[in-house]
């Protein structure tokens, strides 16, 4: 009698594994898209006042004004946000907040009246709050290409303490910088 031969199904198993589509396999690093060549060729020129953008300090954002850290104007921060459902807003958000998003607060002090620019490195809704009211933004803009600055929002502010309230972020950590707008030379 012949020795036991493997069953045909067992012979086919390795063949079936080899026939799986390649898309089901994890992508290799060399298969990832390359960064934009224009962004790797030269460092982008940052707006005046944003020189510290690339040297951010890690900071835990507050879930309310009592736990909000103070960030210094002109110094970039890497705010670690909280889930939106933990936020106690300083003012009612002016835009509907999506469930599952992140939020946070920080305090900042304005010494001189003027226009202040708030830059973010990822999408989020910015509100500057004083005395329980969200202040209107003066202008909105995108950051320079390849700079890592997603948007810049300007506010006209008087001296005093303000709350930076961020909502609707998908990122758990959000790069932030507040800088005074530079006046154009006459």
Secondary structure, DSSP 8 states (H G I E B T S, - for coil): -------HHHHHHHHHHHTS-GGGS---GGGS----HHHHHS-----TT-TTTTS-EEEE-BSSGGG-EE--TTS-EEEE-EEGGG---SS--SS---TT-EEEEEEEEE-S-EEEEEEESS--EEEEEETTEE---SEEEE--TTSS--EEEEEEE-SEEEEEEEEEESSSEEEEEEEE------
